[in-house]
Amino acid sequence: MNCTWCKEPVGALEQHPHFQQPMHGECGFRSIAGSVAHIEHRCGCYVQGSDENDPPQMTKRQAARAAAIAWTNWTHRQ
């Protein structure tokens, strides 16, 4: 099956148990937490006129992994 978020295949050990649809854990997290720019308060939610989203050179899964890492880094700074 393919991930609902990134459309890449979900391996048997990659399926997150909290999601009913096929989804990688980091993709599920990204779908809820937002982009790295959002986590770092650089997106339009925090900076008027900002259009920062996921970097265009990243796949959706790479961006999801980056968001999970950014969240971990951000929470450790608090």
MARDREN-906960 format. One record per residue (C-alpha): x, y, z; residue in one letter. Coordinates in pm, whole numbers, plus 32768, in hexadecimal, padded with zeros to 4 digits. Layout:
BEGIN
+------+------+------+----+
:    x :    y :    z : aa :
+------+------+------+----+
:    X :    Y :    Z :  A :
...
+------+------+------+----+
END
This chain:
BEGIN
+------+------+------+----+
:    x :    y :    z : aa :
+------+------+------+----+
: 8000 : 8000 : 8000 :  M :
: 806A : 8166 : 7FC9 :  N :
: 8073 : 8272 : 80D5 :  C :
: 7F48 : 835B : 80D4 :  T :
: 8030 : 8487 : 8104 :  W :
: 8165 : 844C : 802D :  C :
: 80E2 : 833E : 7F40 :  K :
: 821D : 8269 : 7F79 :  E :
: 81FA : 80F9 : 7FD9 :  P :
: 81C5 : 80B0 : 814B :  V :
: 828A : 7F83 : 81C2 :  G :
: 81FA : 7E97 : 82C5 :  A :
: 82D1 : 7F2D : 83DA :  L :
: 8299 : 8095 : 8369 :  E :
: 811E : 80A4 : 8398 :  Q :
: 80CF : 8181 : 84C1 :  H :
: 7FD9 : 80CF : 85A8 :  P :
: 7F0E : 8208 : 85F7 :  H :
: 7EA0 : 8247 : 8490 :  F :
: 7D86 : 8184 : 83EF :  Q :
: 7E02 : 81CB : 828E :  Q :
: 7F59 : 8160 : 820F :  P :
: 804D : 8267 : 828C :  M :
: 81B6 : 8283 : 82FD :  H :
: 81DE : 830C : 845C :  G :
: 829A : 8442 : 83EA :  E :
: 8197 : 8484 : 82DA :  C :
: 807E : 8473 : 83D7 :  G :
: 813F : 8561 : 84B6 :  F :
: 8178 : 8653 : 8392 :  R :
: 8008 : 864C : 8339 :  S :
: 7FB6 : 86C7 : 8498 :  I :
: 80E0 : 879E : 8502 :  A :
: 8123 : 884F : 83B9 :  G :
: 8260 : 88A4 : 82FE :  S :
: 83B6 : 88F2 : 838E :  V :
: 836B : 8A63 : 834D :  A :
: 822D : 8A44 : 841D :  H :
: 82DD : 898F : 8539 :  I :
: 83EE : 8A9A : 853A :  E :
: 82E9 : 8BB2 : 852A :  H :
: 8361 : 8C2F : 83D4 :  R :
: 8223 : 8BE9 : 830E :  C :
: 8101 : 8CD1 : 82BF :  G :
: 8059 : 8C6E : 8407 :  C :
: 816A : 8D2B : 84C0 :  Y :
: 8210 : 8E13 : 83C2 :  V :
: 8124 : 8EED : 82FB :  Q :
: 815F : 8EC0 : 8187 :  G :
: 8236 : 8D89 : 81AD :  S :
: 81F3 : 8C77 : 80B2 :  D :
: 82EA : 8B7A : 813E :  E :
: 8275 : 8A15 : 8120 :  N :
: 832C : 88D0 : 80E4 :  D :
: 8468 : 8906 : 8015 :  P :
: 8417 : 88BE : 7EA7 :  P :
: 854D : 87E3 : 7E7D :  Q :
: 84D0 : 86F0 : 7F88 :  M :
: 83DE : 85D4 : 7F52 :  T :
: 82AE : 85D3 : 8035 :  K :
: 834A : 84BC : 8103 :  R :
: 8498 : 8575 : 8125 :  Q :
: 83D9 : 86A9 : 8197 :  A :
: 8318 : 85D4 : 8291 :  A :
: 845C : 854A : 831E :  R :
: 84EC : 86AA : 8332 :  A :
: 83B5 : 8721 : 83EF :  A :
: 83D6 : 8606 : 84EC :  A :
: 8545 : 8660 : 8523 :  I :
: 84F2 : 87D4 : 853E :  A :
: 83E9 : 8787 : 8645 :  W :
: 84E1 : 86B9 : 870F :  T :
: 85E4 : 87CF : 86FA :  N :
: 84E5 : 88DD : 8751 :  W :
: 845E : 8822 : 8880 :  T :
: 85BF : 87EA : 8905 :  H :
: 8600 : 8962 : 88F9 :  R :
: 84D3 : 89AE : 89D2 :  Q :
+------+------+------+----+
END
